[in-house]
Amino acid sequence: MTAPSTVPVPDPAPTFDRPAPTPAAAAPLAESLNDAGLSIFRAAAGDENLAISPVSIGLAFGMVDAGASGTVDGALEELFAYPAEGDELLSAFNSLDQAVSSEAGEGAANVDGETVDLPIVRIANAAWFEETFTPDPGYVDTVQTWFGAEAHSLPLIEDPAASREAIDGWVKDRTAGLIPRVMPESLPNDLTRFILVNTVYLKAQWWAPFFEAGTYPEPFTLLDGRSATADLMTVGADLDYVQAETYDAAALPYVGDLEMVLVVPHDGEFEAVRAGLDSAALATLDAARTPGHVLVRMPCFESTSSVDLRDIIGDRMGIDGLFGTIGLDGIGPELEVGAAVHATKVIVDEDGTEAAAATVVEGAAGAAPPEFDAEIIADRPFLYVIRDTTTGAILFVGQYLDPAGE
């Protein structure tokens, strides 16, 4: 019997003395990554529930850009329209990474005045090199310095199965088990020389938690008009809202510097609203936000997605020269970008964590029915954007179409 392949587990992540962030550099880069990420989302969006992370995609390709030249460099510029170049761009990536990252810390008050944990946003980067390939030392230094990336050597060619297992294990560990597998069976292969990986892990609590006593099955109207059933959560709180010609929206803040923007298109308007979901549309939405006492009902859900970025960016979006083109001279000679995949899992429930559920239910028990300035009811397909309110960076953007698609 042949013994199973094994690759040593990488050592614990090293600590790098990264340059201090330049806060002013983060927001312009976030805007560029948002635009590209929303374009990728629109191109990838079909008839299933979907979520992607513009920040994760942007940081992974930022590591590619750090070694790109010629046609590949031009294709990345076309896709992301970077606001800077050279060391200034690297500084912006470093600044954005550090600006959106956060830990639970000492906590902050929610709407009920109770102290709950601040959001956790953890970003990790890694470069995995074929053991017989020697990357340019300057490139390795660049991704370690500006992206905090780990650099590891693996037998990508000699033992692809064990190498795949090692990379998937690294991803699983850094996403708290939410993404146990991201590597396709086709990777690595005989042509693979390196694999760049980014992970983003987020955990946050609502500033105004939904109360569990208000969650119960309700009809959910699908895009084709058929009726399904979804467990709709309920919250009534002082929130910003928008009631536009083609959609209703509510800004649902988390404790800390994050928020979810819930966008519920009107009947027959979903495709048009989704097609127009870009940075300008979000800016228009933000300009129209009105504070009020708002009733929001939306499903609690889990959304798991996997996206072939080569298909989306190269074929559907028509970005030529990024894939299958030699032009990574900063990493090594005769290299090209091969496959690119993206996986996400988004879990939305009443409180975001287990900590706040009992308090909110108790606070609502026995209360008189309040009057609301607006009611935003997501009992039909909707869109959502989870973003950092300081930099504007979109951490996740998604669509929820069908309760049966979870």
ZAMARGU-4260 file (C-alpha; in steps of 0.2 Angstrom, whole numbers, plus 5000, padded with zeros to 4 digits):
<rodrens>
0) 5000/5000/5000 | 5007/5017/4995 | 5008/5029/5010 | 4998/5045/5009 | 5007/5061/5003
5) 5011/5073/5017 | 5018/5090/5017 | 5024/5098/5033 | 5012/5111/5040 | 5020/5128/5038
10) 5027/5136/5053 | 5017/5149/5062 | 5015/5165/5053 | 5030/5176/5055 | 5029/5194/5061
15) 5035/5207/5049 | 5040/5224/5053 | 5028/5232/5041 | 5029/5251/5036 | 5018/5262/5045
20) 5002/5265/5036 | 4998/5281/5027 | 4979/5284/5031 | 4976/5296/5016 | 4982/5283/5004
25) 4969/5269/5009 | 4953/5277/5003 | 4958/5280/4985 | 4964/5262/4983 | 4948/5256/4991
30) 4938/5265/4978 | 4948/5257/4964 | 4946/5240/4972 | 4927/5243/4975 | 4925/5248/4956
35) 4933/5232/4950 | 4925/5221/4963 | 4908/5227/4959 | 4911/5225/4940 | 4917/5207/4944
40) 4901/5204/4955 | 4890/5210/4941 | 4899/5199/4928 | 4898/5184/4939 | 4880/5186/4945
45) 4868/5174/4938 | 4853/5166/4945 | 4860/5159/4961 | 4865/5167/4978 | 4882/5174/4977
50) 4895/5184/4987 | 4912/5190/4983 | 4925/5200/4992 | 4932/5215/4982 | 4946/5217/4995
55) 4951/5199/4995 | 4952/5199/4976 | 4961/5216/4975 | 4974/5211/4988 | 4978/5195/4979
60) 4980/5203/4962 | 4990/5217/4971 | 5003/5204/4975 | 5002/5199/4956 | 5004/5217/4951
65) 5020/5219/4962 | 5029/5207/4950 | 5020/5211/4934 | 5027/5219/4918 | 5022/5224/4901
70) 5005/5217/4895 | 5000/5209/4911 | 5004/5226/4920 | 4993/5235/4908 | 4979/5222/4910
75) 4979/5225/4929 | 4979/5243/4927 | 4964/5242/4915 | 4955/5231/4928 | 4959/5240/4944
80) 4963/5258/4938 | 4975/5260/4952 | 4976/5278/4959 | 4995/5277/4961 | 5010/5267/4955
85) 5027/5260/4961 | 5031/5262/4980 | 5016/5274/4982 | 5004/5260/4976 | 5013/5247/4987
90) 5011/5260/5002 | 4992/5261/4998 | 4990/5242/4999 | 4999/5242/5015 | 4989/5256/5022
95) 4972/5249/5016 | 4976/5231/5023 | 4980/5239/5040 | 4966/5251/5040 | 4952/5238/5038
100) 4960/5225/5049 | 4953/5225/5067 | 4951/5214/5082 | 4938/5213/5096 | 4947/5224/5108
105) 4938/5231/5123 | 4922/5232/5114 | 4909/5246/5112 | 4891/5250/5116 | 4876/5243/5105
110) 4859/5252/5104 | 4855/5245/5121 | 4870/5252/5129 | 4878/5235/5132 | 4896/5233/5128
115) 4899/5220/5115 | 4915/5215/5105 | 4921/5226/5091 | 4922/5218/5073 | 4935/5206/5069
120) 4943/5209/5051 | 4958/5198/5048 | 4968/5198/5032 | 4981/5186/5028 | 4992/5184/5012
125) 5004/5170/5007 | 5015/5166/4992 | 5018/5147/4989 | 5033/5143/4978 | 5037/5127/4969
130) 5052/5120/4978 | 5063/5119/4962 | 5059/5137/4957 | 5069/5152/4964 | 5058/5168/4964
135) 5066/5185/4963 | 5072/5189/4980 | 5066/5207/4978 | 5049/5201/4974 | 5048/5190/4990
140) 5054/5205/5000 | 5041/5216/4992 | 5026/5205/4996 | 5032/5202/5014 | 5035/5220/5017
145) 5020/5228/5009 | 5007/5214/5010 | 5014/5205/5026 | 5014/5189/5016 | 5021/5173/5021
150) 5032/5164/5009 | 5033/5145/5009 | 5041/5132/4998 | 5031/5117/4993 | 5033/5102/4981
155) 5019/5109/4970 | 5025/5098/4955 | 5031/5082/4963 | 5017/5081/4976 | 5002/5092/4970
160) 4989/5083/4981 | 4999/5086/4997 | 5003/5104/4992 | 4985/5107/4989 | 4980/5100/5006
165) 4993/5111/5014 | 4987/5127/5006 | 4968/5123/5009 | 4973/5119/5027 | 4981/5137/5028
170) 4965/5145/5021 | 4954/5135/5033 | 4964/5140/5048 | 4964/5159/5043 | 4945/5159/5039
175) 4940/5150/5055 | 4934/5135/5046 | 4922/5144/5035 | 4931/5140/5019 | 4938/5122/5021
180) 4943/5121/5003 | 4947/5133/4989 | 4960/5125/4978 | 4953/5116/4963 | 4958/5098/4959
185) 4967/5105/4943 | 4980/5115/4954 | 4994/5114/4956 | 5000/5105/4941 | 5016/5103/4931
190) 5016/5121/4925 | 5013/5129/4942 | 5028/5139/4949 | 5019/5149/4963 | 5002/5151/4971
195) 4997/5168/4979 | 4983/5167/4992 | 4973/5180/5001 | 4960/5177/5015 | 4948/5189/5023
200) 4939/5184/5039 | 4925/5195/5047 | 4915/5193/5062 | 4904/5207/5068 | 4889/5211/5079
205) 4874/5222/5074 | 4873/5238/5083 | 4854/5235/5084 | 4852/5216/5084 | 4837/5208/5077
210) 4827/5200/5090 | 4824/5181/5089 | 4806/5182/5094 | 4803/5191/5078 | 4810/5178/5066
215) 4797/5167/5058 | 4793/5159/5041 | 4786/5171/5028 | 4783/5170/5009 | 4798/5175/4999
220) 4794/5180/4980 | 4807/5173/4968 | 4812/5182/4952 | 4801/5172/4942 | 4786/5176/4953
225) 4785/5159/4961 | 4783/5159/4980 | 4796/5151/4992 | 4798/5152/5011 | 4811/5161/5021
230) 4814/5164/5039 | 4813/5183/5040 | 4822/5192/5055 | 4814/5208/5062 | 4822/5224/5070
235) 4815/5241/5073 | 4829/5255/5076 | 4835/5272/5072 | 4843/5269/5055 | 4847/5278/5039
240) 4836/5273/5025 | 4832/5277/5007 | 4816/5275/4997 | 4820/5277/4979 | 4811/5275/4963
245) 4817/5258/4960 | 4823/5251/4977 | 4822/5253/4995 | 4837/5252/5006 | 4843/5253/5024
250) 4860/5255/5032 | 4862/5242/5046 | 4877/5247/5056 | 4888/5234/5066 | 4896/5239/5082
255) 4912/5248/5076 | 4917/5254/5059 | 4907/5242/5048 | 4890/5242/5040 | 4878/5232/5029
260) 4869/5242/5015 | 4853/5232/5012 | 4846/5236/4994 | 4829/5229/4990 | 4824/5232/4972
265) 4805/5235/4969 | 4796/5221/4959 | 4803/5219/4941 | 4818/5230/4945 | 4831/5218/4952
270) 4841/5216/4936 | 4841/5234/4932 | 4847/5239/4950 | 4860/5225/4950 | 4866/5230/4933
275) 4868/5248/4940 | 4877/5243/4956 | 4893/5253/4955 | 4902/5266/4966 | 4892/5280/4958
280) 4876/5271/4962 | 4882/5268/4980 | 4887/5287/4981 | 4869/5292/4975 | 4862/5280/4988
285) 4873/5288/5002 | 4868/5305/4997 | 4849/5301/4999 | 4851/5293/5016 | 4838/5299/5028
290) 4838/5295/5047 | 4822/5288/5054 | 4815/5275/5065 | 4814/5260/5053 | 4807/5243/5053
295) 4818/5230/5043 | 4814/5212/5039 | 4826/5201/5030 | 4831/5183/5029 | 4844/5175/5040
300) 4855/5165/5028 | 4871/5157/5024 | 4878/5160/5007 | 4893/5149/5000 | 4900/5154/4983
305) 4915/5149/4972 | 4920/5159/4957 | 4932/5156/4942 | 4940/5173/4941 | 4949/5168/4925
310) 4932/5165/4916 | 4924/5181/4924 | 4938/5193/4921 | 4946/5186/4905 | 4930/5180/4896
315) 4915/5189/4903 | 4923/5206/4906 | 4935/5205/4891 | 4951/5210/4901 | 4964/5204/4888
320) 4982/5200/4893 | 4980/5196/4911 | 4979/5177/4910 | 4990/5166/4899 | 5002/5180/4895
325) 5020/5180/4900 | 5024/5196/4910 | 5028/5193/4928 | 5046/5197/4926 | 5047/5204/4944
330) 5044/5187/4951 | 5054/5176/4938 | 5057/5174/4920 | 5044/5166/4908 | 5030/5167/4920
335) 5011/5170/4917 | 4995/5171/4927 | 4986/5154/4925 | 4970/5150/4936 | 4962/5161/4948
340) 4948/5156/4960 | 4938/5165/4973 | 4927/5157/4987 | 4916/5165/5000 | 4904/5161/5014
345) 4893/5174/5022 | 4882/5170/5037 | 4869/5182/5043 | 4859/5179/5058 | 4849/5189/5072
350) 4865/5195/5081 | 4880/5191/5072 | 4887/5182/5087 | 4879/5173/5101 | 4883/5186/5114
355) 4868/5199/5111 | 4853/5188/5107 | 4845/5186/5125 | 4846/5204/5129 | 4837/5210/5113
360) 4823/5198/5115 | 4820/5203/5133 | 4821/5222/5128 | 4807/5219/5115 | 4796/5208/5125
365) 4779/5216/5129 | 4783/5232/5120 | 4769/5242/5112 | 4769/5242/5093 | 4780/5257/5088
370) 4777/5268/5073 | 4790/5268/5059 | 4796/5281/5047 | 4799/5267/5034 | 4798/5248/5032
375) 4811/5239/5022 | 4805/5222/5019 | 4817/5210/5010 | 4804/5197/5006 | 4810/5196/4988
380) 4828/5195/4980 | 4840/5208/4987 | 4857/5215/4986 | 4869/5218/5001 | 4886/5227/5003
385) 4896/5225/5019 | 4909/5239/5020 | 4922/5248/5031 | 4914/5265/5035 | 4931/5273/5037
390) 4940/5269/5021 | 4924/5265/5011 | 4932/5248/5006 | 4919/5235/5002 | 4923/5219/5011
395) 4909/5209/5003 | 4895/5212/4990 | 4881/5199/4987 | 4864/5194/4981 | 4851/5184/4989
400) 4839/5176/4976 | 4832/5160/4983 | 4830/5153/5001 | 4833/5136/4993 | 4850/5141/4986
405) 4859/5141/5003
</rodrens>
